[in-house]
Amino acid sequence: MITKDDLSALVHEFDRLPGHINELSKSAFEKVYGSKTAAQEKNIIYFFLSSKPVPRLNGESRILYIGQTKTSFKARYFRHANLHATSKANKLKFDIIIQNYGPIEIAFCDYRKFGNTLLQAEGQFLWWYFQNHCEYPPINYTKTKVRIDAVNA
C-alpha cells in the first residue's frame, strides 16, 4: 500500500528531465522543457521540484507543482518557456523560487500505477500532498476531489 507517508520517497525515486532551471531566462527553461527526454515522455504525472525545501503550513516540501500531461512534456511546456521567464507574475514567482530555494528540476512518472486516468493519478498526488501539508503545492492552482488515502501498487 502506498500512502501520503510515501510521497517524498516516491518522488525522490522518479525519473528526471535532464538539467535544471537555474536562472530566469528563456534558454534555461527551454533547455529543460526541450530535452530529448521531455519530447519522449507521455502520459505522465510531473513535479516541479526546488533544490531546497519550501516551508508549508505543515512541514516543508521540495514539490512546487504537480501536473499531468497525455502529450509529451515538451509539447505541453516548451512553447511557454519565454512566458515562464518573462511575464510579470511568472518572472516574480520563478525568481523568488530560484533565489530562495535553488534551481528547479522536473521529476516524472507514468500515471498508471497511481490511478485509472491521468486526472485521477494527479488528484491522488495532490491529495497526498494536501494530507501532508494541509495545503496544495505553492504554484498549483488545481485542486482535487480525490480523497483516496492509499493505493495498491
C-alpha positions in Angstrom: 0.0 0.0 0.0 1.2 3.5 -0.9 0.0 6.3 1.3 0.8 10.0 2.0 3.7 8.9 4.1 5.4 7.6 0.9 5.1 10.8 -1.2 8.6 12.3 -0.7 10.3 8.9 -1.1 8.3 8.1 -4.2 9.1 11.5 -5.9 12.7 11.1 -5.0 12.9 7.8 -7.0 11.0 9.2 -10.1 12.9 9.8 -13.3 14.1 13.4 -14.0 14.3 15.5 -17.1 17.9 16.4 -17.8 19.2 19.7 -16.5 17.9 22.3 -14.0 16.3 25.7 -14.4 18.9 27.7 -12.6 18.3 31.2 -13.9 15.4 33.3 -15.1 15.9 33.1 -18.9 14.0 31.7 -21.8 17.0 29.5 -22.6 17.2 28.0 -19.1 13.5 26.9 -19.4 13.9 25.7 -23.0 16.9 23.6 -22.1 14.8 21.5 -19.7 11.5 21.7 -21.5 13.0 20.9 -24.8 15.2 18.0 -23.9 15.0 14.7 -25.8 13.5 13.0 -22.7 10.9 15.8 -22.5 9.9 15.1 -26.1 9.6 11.3 -25.5 7.7 11.0 -22.2 3.9 11.0 -22.5 1.0 10.0 -20.2 2.9 11.2 -17.1 2.5 12.9 -13.8 5.2 15.5 -13.4 6.6 17.5 -10.5 8.4 20.8 -10.4 10.9 20.5 -7.6 13.0 23.1 -5.8 16.6 22.1 -4.7 15.8 23.2 -1.1 12.5 22.5 0.8 9.9 25.3 0.9 8.1 25.8 4.3 4.5 24.8 4.2 1.5 25.2 6.6 2.6 21.9 8.0 6.2 20.9 7.4 8.2 21.6 4.3 8.5 20.1 0.8 10.5 20.4 -2.4 7.4 19.9 -4.5 6.4 23.2 -6.1 3.8 21.9 -8.6 2.1 18.6 -9.5 0.7 18.3 -13.0 -0.2 15.7 -15.7 0.0 15.5 -19.5 -1.1 13.0 -22.1 1.1 14.6 -24.7 4.9 14.9 -24.2 6.2 17.3 -21.5 7.9 19.2 -24.4 4.6 19.6 -26.2 2.9 20.8 -23.0 5.6 23.3 -21.9 8.2 24.2 -24.5 6.0 27.0 -26.0 5.7 28.5 -22.5 9.4 28.9 -21.8 9.5 32.6 -22.6 6.3 33.2 -20.7 7.7 31.4 -17.6 10.9 33.5 -17.7 9.4 36.9 -18.6 5.8 37.5 -17.8 5.3 39.7 -14.7 3.7 37.0 -12.5 5.8 34.1 -13.6 9.0 36.1 -13.5 8.3 37.1 -10.0 7.3 33.6 -8.9 10.2 31.7 -10.5 12.8 34.3 -9.5 11.8 34.0 -5.8 11.9 30.2 -6.1 15.3 30.1 -7.7 16.8 32.8 -5.4 15.5 31.3 -2.2 15.2 27.6 -2.9 17.7 26.9 -5.7 17.4 25.5 -9.2 14.2 23.8 -10.3 14.2 20.3 -11.7 11.3 18.2 -13.2 10.6 14.7 -11.9 8.0 12.5 -13.6 6.4 9.0 -13.6 3.9 7.0 -15.6 0.4 7.7 -14.2 -1.0 4.1 -14.3 0.5 3.0 -11.0 -1.4 5.7 -9.2 -4.8 5.9 -10.9 -7.0 4.7 -13.7 -6.7 8.1 -15.5 -4.3 10.9 -15.7 -6.7 13.2 -13.7 -7.2 10.6 -11.1 -3.5 10.0 -10.6 -2.7 13.7 -10.5 -5.5 14.1 -8.0 -4.1 11.3 -5.9 -0.7 13.1 -5.6 -2.4 16.4 -4.9 -4.4 14.7 -2.1 -1.4 13.1 -0.5 0.4 16.4 -0.7 -2.6 18.1 1.0 -2.7 15.4 3.7 0.9 16.1 4.5 0.9 19.9 4.4 -2.8 21.0 4.8 -2.5 23.0 1.5 -1.6 22.4 -2.1 1.8 22.9 -3.7 2.8 26.6 -3.8 2.4 27.1 -7.6 -0.6 24.7 -8.1 -3.9 26.3 -8.9 -5.5 22.9 -9.5 -7.4 21.4 -6.6 -8.7 17.8 -6.4 -11.8 15.9 -5.3 -9.8 12.7 -5.0 -9.8 11.6 -1.3 -8.3 8.1 -1.5 -5.8 7.5 1.3 -3.9 4.6 -0.1 -3.2 2.9 -3.5 -2.3 -0.7 -4.2 0.7 -0.6 -6.5 
